[in-house]
Amino acid sequence: MDWIVDLVTKQSFAQTVIVFGLVIALGIWFGKIKIFGISLGVTWVLFIGLFFSFMGVSVDHELQDFLKEFGLVLFVYTLGLQVGPGFFASLNRNALVTNMLAAMVVLFGVSITLVLYYFTNNPISIMTGIMSGAVTNTPGLGAAQTTMTNLHHTGGETSMVTLAYAVAYPFGVFGIIISMLILKRIFKVNIEHETELQNKLIHFREDRVISKHLKLENKQLVGKPISTIFEMIKKPIVVSRMFHNGVIISPTPKEILSENDVLLIVAPKNTFEQLHVLIGSESEMNLKTALESKLVSNHVVVTNKEITHRRIGDIPEFHQHDFTFTRLYRAGTQMIPSGNVSLQLGDTVKVVGTQEGLDRMSNVLGNSLKRLEVPDIAPIFIGIVLGIIVGSIPFQIPNIPVPVKIGLAGGPLIVALLLSRFGNKFYLNNYTTNSANLMIRELGITLFLASVGLSSGSILAKAFVGGGGFYWIGLGILITIIPLLLVGIIAKKYFKKNFFEICGLLAGASTDPPALAFALKIAGNDIPSSTYATVYPLTMILRIVIAQLLILMFT
C-alpha cells in the first residue's frame, strides 16, 4: 500500500493531477451549499485549495504555475467571447446612462480603496486584493497577480493578495444583497407597483421593434418598387407580408406597389411616424392571421459557415421570391436584418414566406444545430496566441521604472472582445455553444482558483495575526456597500430607474451571479437580467484594467 501513500504525498505529475482533481471536485460540491438561499459557487475551489495548502499539501510548483496561467487565459478568453457581442451592443446610446452608472460604481469603489490605502498601513497590493474580493471579481485578482509578477514582486506578496481577496469575498456577496435590501427599504418599494410601471416603460420604448399594417394611400408611390420606401426612409425596415392584387405575398424590394396595397412592416417604433406620412394610415387588415394566406413563419439558425462573412445584400440566394427576413436575434439582442448586416454563426433569423421558400432558406442558412455542437478549436487557439502576444507587448509609461504589459488577463480579453465582433471579417469563426463556452470557462477558472489556493494556504495564519484578517473584512465591507448605495440612490433619484433595473445594475456592476439570482427572486421577473447583461461586459473590463493600474501606479 506504500505506492498509494507515495502517489498522494510525493510531488509528481500524477500527484499534482490528483490534488487538483480533489480540490476542484470538493470546491464544486461545497459551492452548491446555500446560506440564506445564496451560494458562493466556484469560489469554494479557492477556499478548499487554501485549506489543503494550510494542512501541508504541496504540488509541483512549475506545473502549478502553468495550470494557474493557462487556466486564467482560458477563463478570460472565453469570457471575452461570451460578453463581446453584448459589450459592443451596450455601447449604443440607449444603454449609455446605464453603463455610466455602472462605471460610477467601479470608480467610487476605486476611490474608496485609494482613500483607505492612504489612511491605513496596507500596501496597494493588499488593498487591490481586498477590492477584488469585495466586488467578487476573480479576473481582477488574476490581473493584479499577473501585473505583480511582471513587476518582479515576490511569491509571498502575491500570496497575501490572494488571502486578502479570499477573506473579503464572502462578505462581498452578502454585501451586495444587503445593499439591495437597504435600497428597497429606503425607497419603500412596492414590487407590484414597480412591475406595473416597468411594463408600461417597455410598451412605450421608442426603439422597440414592432410591426404594423399600413395601407398604401400615397398615390405618388403607386407604380414604384418597394425599394423606393427603403431609399426614402434610410432606416432598417422590413416588409414582412403584403396584400397585393387580392393575394397575400412575401414581397421582394422589386415588387411594384399598387393602390390600396396593405404592407406589414417591421421596424423600430420611432420610425412609424415617418412611415405613416410616407405610406398611409394603419389598416385593420391582419395579414398574419388571414385564412387565405399561404405564408408561414419560422425561426432558422445560421449554421452554414459559407454565408457568415458576407453582407446579406451580397448573397444572391437571399434575393429570391417567396420569403422575407423579418428579425435577427443575436447575443440576446434583436435587430432588423437589413442588407448591410453580416450573419454570424449561431444567429437566429425569423423568416416569413411560403413553405417552399422557408425550406429553401433553411438549406441556405444551415439550420443544423448539430453542426454548432462541434466547436471549431483552431480559431480559439489562434485567438489565444494573439491574446498572449498582445498581453506581452511592453509599454513605457512615465514614472514607472519598468515597461508595462497588460498581461495574460488583459491581452486575451481584448483579443477575444475584438474577434467576437470582427473575427467574422477575417474568416476566424470563434463561435461556441453556450455549453461549450461555459465548460471551457469553468475549467479555466477552477484551475486558476485551485492553483492560487494551493500556493497561498501555507501563510493563511498570517492573514489573521493580530486581527489583520478581520480588519481586511471591515475594509472590504466599506468598498462593497458604499458605492452600491450611492449609485443606487443616484439612479433612482436623478435617472428615474426602477428598483428592478437598479438591482440588475448593482449585480452587474459587481459582476456577481449570486446577487443577480437574488435580484431575480425578489423581482419575480427577468428585468434585472437585462440590466445585468447591459453593464456586465463594460464593468468586467474596467475591473480587470483598474486592478492592474492600481498595482502599476502605486507600487
N, C-alpha and C positions, 0 to 999 in steps of 0.2 A: 504493500500500500504506500510505500515511500514515494513512488512515482507520482501519486496523486498530490501528496504534500508538495513535492518539488514543482509540479505543474502549476500550482496556485501561488507558491511563495517565491520561487526563483525567477528573476527577470528574464523574459524571453518573449518572442513574438506571440507564442501561444498563450503565455500568462497574461500579456497585455490585452489580447483579444478577450480572454475570459473575464478579466476585471472590468473592462469597458462594457462587455455584454451584461454583467451583473449590475453595474452602476446604472446603465441606461434602462434595463428592464425594471429594476426596483423603483427608479425615479418615475417611470411612466405609470407604474401601478399606484405609487403613492400620490401621483398627480391627479388621480381620479377621485381622491378623497375630498369631500366638500365640507367646508366650515362655514356655517350660516348660509349655505347654498352656493358658496364660492369656492372654486378650486384654484390652486396655483399652477396647475398644468405641468408643462415640461420643465419648469424651473426647479422642480423637485430633483431632477437629474443633477443639478449643481449641488444641492444640499446633500444628496447621497454620496456624491464624489468627495465633498468636504469631509463627510463622516468617515468614509473609507480611508482617506488620507490621514485624518486625525488619529485613526486607530492603527496607523503604521503601515498601511498597504501602499506599496510603490510599484511603478511600472517602468519600462524602458523609456528614458527621457527623450531620446531622439524620435522614437515612434510616437510618443505622446505629443511632442511639439508638432510633428507632421499632421497628426489627426486633428489637433486644435486648429491649425491654419487651414487645412483642407476643408474641415467642417465649416469654418467661418466663410470660406469662399463659396461653398455650395449653398449655404443658407442665404448669404447676401445676394448672390447672383440670381437664384430662383425667386427670391423676394422681389428683386428688381423686375424680373419678367412678369411677375404677377401684378404688381402695382403700376407698371409702366403706362399701360393704356389709360388707367384711371388717373394717373398723375397728370398726363398731358390734357386729358378731358377736364380735370379740375382747375386748369388754368384759365378757363373761359370766364367771361365777365360775370355770369350769374353766381359762380362759386367763389368769386374774388373776396367777398366780405367774409364768408365762412372760413376760407383759408387764412385770411388776415387775422381773424380771431384766434385760430389755432396757432398761428405763428406768435401771437401775443402770449399765449400760454407758455410756449417754449422760451421766449425772450424773458418773460417775468421769472421763470424758473432759473434761467442762467443768471439773471441779475441778483436773485436771492442767493444763489450759490456763490457768486463773487463777493457779495456783502459778508456772508458767513466766512468765506475764505480770509477776508481782510480782518475780521474781528475774532477769529479763532486761530489756534496754532496748527490747524490741519494743513498739510501741503495740498496743492491743487490736484494732485493725482488722487488723493483720498476723497476730496470734495467732488471730483468728477465721478468716482465710483459711487458715492452716496447719491449724487444727482441721477445717474443712470438707473440705480435701483429704485429711487423714489418715484421715477416716472416709468418704471417697469420696462426699460428699453435695453434689451440684451445686445443688439447690434452696436449701441453706443459704448457698452463695456468693451466689446471686441475692438472697436475703433480706437478707444483710449489705450488699450493694451498694445495694439499694433504700433501706434504712434510712440508710445514709451519705448518699445523695443527698437524702433528706428532711431530714437534719440539716445540709445545705449543705456537705458535705465537697467538696474539690476533685477534679477528674478524676484527678490524679496519685495521690491517696490510694486511690481505688477501683481504679486500675490495679495498684498494689502489692499490694492484697488478692488480685487475680486471679493475680499471679505467685506469691504465697505458696501459694495453692491449687494452682497448676499444678505446682510443684516437689514438693509433698507428696503429690500424688495417686498417682503410680505406686507409691511405696513403701507407700502406704496399702493398695492392693490386695494386694500381696505380703505386707504385714504381717499382714493378716487370715488369709491362708493359712498363714503361718509360725506364727501363734498356734494354729491348729487342729492343726498337726503337733506343736508343743510339748506341747499338752494330751494328744494321743494318746500321746506318749512318757511323760508324767508318770503318766497313768492306766493305762499298759500295756494299751491297748485291743486286744481280740481281736474283729475285725469279725464273725466268725461267731457268737461268743458274744453280742455286742451285738444282732445280728439276731434271735437266738432269744429273748432277753429282751424285745425290743420287740414281737415277735409275741404273746407272752403278755400283755403290757400291753394291747395293742389288743383282744385277745379278752375281757379281763376288765373293760374300761372300763364303768362303770355308766351313763353317759349315751349309750352307743352304741345306735342304733336297730336293733332286731331284730324278728323275727316268730316267733310260737309258735302252735301249735294247742291250744286249750283246750276241754275237754269241759264242757258245762253240767251241773253237779252240784248247784248251789244251787237247790233247788226254789222258793225264795221269788222267784226271777226268772222262773219259768215263767209265761207269760201276760202278761208285761210287755214293752214295746218295748225295743229295743237302747239307745235313748237313756237308759234308766234307768242303764245301766252308765256311760255318759259323765257323767251327773249325779253319780254316787256317787264316781267316780274323780277327777273335776275336774282331769284332766291330759289333754293332747292324745294321743288314741289313735285308731286306725282299725281297723275290722273289714273286712278286705280280702275274705275269702270266708267262706261259711257253709254247712255241711251241715245242711239243714233239710228235714224230712219226706221224706228219701230223695233230695233233689236238692241239687246244689251251686249256690248263687246268690251274687250280689253284692248284699248287703243294704243297705237304707236305714236310717236311725235309727228309722223307724217299724215296722220288721219285728218281729213278735211272736215272742218266744222260746218254744221247746218243749223238753221234757225230752230229754236226750241230743243236743241240737244240738252241733255242733263249730264253733268260731269260730276263724278265722285272724286273729290280732290283731297289728297293727304298732304298736310303742310303744318308748320308751326302756327299756333293760334294767332299770333300777332301779324300774320301775313294775310289773313282773310279780309280785313278791312279793305286792303288794296285789291284783293281778288273780287270782292263784291262790286267795287267800282268798275273794274275791268270787264267782268263777265256778266254779272247779274245777281238777282236775289236768290235766296235759298229755296230749293224745291222741296215739296212734300213727298216726292217720289223717293222710295228706298230701294236702290239697286242691289243692296246686299241680300235682301230677303224676297225680292221679286220672284214669283213662281216660274215665270217664263225665262229666267236667267239660266244659262248653261255654264256660267262661270263658277269656279270653286277657288278656294284659297288654302294655302298650306305653308308651313314653315320648313325651309330647306337649309341644311347645314353645309357650309362650304368645306369640303374635304379634298377637292381637286387642286393640287399644287400648281398646275399649269396656268390657272387663271388668277393666281393671287398676286402677281407682280405687275398687273396692267390695270389701267382705269376701266371702269365699267363701260364707258363710252367707246373704248377702243376694241372691245371684244365683239366680233361680228355676230356670234350666236345670240347676243342679247338684243339685237336689233330686229328680231323676227316678230311676227304677229302671235296672237293667242295667249300672251301673258304679259304681266307688268310687275316689276319690283315695287312694293309699296313701303316697306320698312326694313331697316337693317339694325340688328341688335349685336352690340359688341362690348364686351367687358362691362356689362351692366348698364350700358347707355343705349339710347335709341336715337337713330338718325334717319334722315331721308336719303335713300340710295341714289344720289344724282350721278351723272356721267363722270364727274371728276373724282369720285370716290374709288379707291382701290380696295378690293376684297382681301381679307386675311383668313388664314385657316382658323376654323372654329367660329367664324361669323355665322349668324343665323339670319336668313333672308325670308321675309314674308312675300310670297308670290301669289298673284291673283291671275287667273286665266282659265282657259279650257283645260279639261283633264289631259288632253294630248300635249298642250303647252307646258303644263306642270310636270308631266312625265319627262318631257324633253329637257326642261331646265334642271330637273333633279339629276339627270345624267351628266349635264354640263357642270353643275356645281359640285357634284360628287355625292353628297347626302349619304355617306357611308361612315357611320360613327366608328366602325371597326378600324378604319384607316387611322383615325385620330388616337386610338388606344395604343398604338405603337409609336412612341416618341422618336423623333429624329435626333439622335445623340450628337452627331458630328457638329452641327451648328452650335449646340450648347457648349461643347468643349472649345470650339473656336472662340466663342464669346468669353469664356473663362480665361483663355490665354490672352486675349486682347485686354480683358479687365486687369489681369496681373501686370501686363506691360504698362498700362495707363497708371496703375497704382504705384509702379516703381519709378515713374518719371520724377527726377529731383527738381524742386522749385526753390530758388533762393529768395528768402523773404528778409527784408531789413530787420536788424536787431536780433535775428535768430542765428546762432553760430553755425549750425549745420543745415545742409539742404533739406527741405521738407518734402515728404512723399505722402500722398493721400492713402497709400497702403492697401492691404488686402480687404479692408472693409469698404473703402471708398471707390477704388478702381473698378472692381467687378459690378458694384451697384450702378455706377454711372454708365458703364457699357451696356449693362442689362436694360436700363431705362431707355437708352437710345435705340438698342436693337429691337426692343419690344414695339417701338414706334416706327423706326425707319429701316429695320433689318430686311423687311419685305422688298425694299428697293434694291438691295444688294444680294438678293436671292438667298438670304440666310433665314431659313424657317426656324424660328425659335418657339413655335407653338408647342405646348404640352398640355395635356388634360389637367383639370384641377387636381385630380387624384395623384397623377404622376408628379406634378409640381409640389404638391403637399408632401408626398413621400420623400422626395429629394431634400426638400426644405427641412422636414422634421429630422431626417438622418443627419443633415449638416449641423443643425442647432444642438442635437443631442450629443454628437461627437465633440462639439466645441465646449458645451457645458460640462460634460464628463471630464474632459481634459483640464479645464480650468479648475474644477473642484478637486481633482486628484493632485494638482500641482500646488494647491493653496491650503489644504486642510491641516497640514503639519504645523502651521503657525496660527491655527484658529484661536488658540487660547490667548494669543497676543491681542486679539481684537477686543477682548473684554477685560484685559488687565486694567485695574483702576477705574472700571466703569466706562472705558472708551467705547465699547460696542453699543452700550445703551445711549451714550452721548451721540453717536452717529445716527441711531434710530430717531432721536429727537430732531436732529438737523434734517433728516430725510422727511419727516412729517411736515416740517415747515415748507420744504421745497415742493412737496406734493400738494398740500391743501391751499396755500395762499394764492398761487397763480390760478388755480381752478375756480376758487370763489370770486376772485377779482374779475376774471374774464366772463364767468357765468353771469355776474351782475351787470357787466357792461353789455353783454349780448342781449340780455333781457330788457334792460332799461333804455339803451340807446339804439339798438338794432332790431328790437321787437321780435327776437327769436322766441319761439315757444319752448316749453320745457323739454319736449321730446328731442327737438333739434339740439338743445343745449347739452343734453345727456350724451347724444351721439358725438357732438363736438368735443366734449371733455374726454370721452373714452378714446376717440381717435387721436386727439392731441397728446394723449398718454400712451398711444399705441398698445392699448390694453384690452385684449379679447374678453377676459373675465368681467371687466367693467361694462363692456358692450352687452354681454349676456344679462347682466343685472339690469341695465337700462331697458333692454327689450322686455324683460319680465315685468317691470313696473309700468312700462308704457302700454303693453298689450297690443302693440302693432310694430311694423317694420320701419317706422320713420327714423329711429336712431341709427339704423344700419346705413341708410342713405347718407346721412351727415358724416358718419364714421368713415365710410368709403371715400367721401369727398376730401376729407382732410388727412386721412392716414398716409397717403404717399408723400405729401409735402412734409409733414411733421416727422416721418421716419427719416427722410433725407436730412432735414435740419438737425435732428438729434444726433445722427451719425457724424455730420460735419462739425457740429459745435463741440462734441466730446473731444474731437481731435484738436480743434482750435484752442480749447482751454489748456490742453497739455502743451501745445506748441508755444502759446503766447505767455504763459505764466510759469513755465518751468525754469 
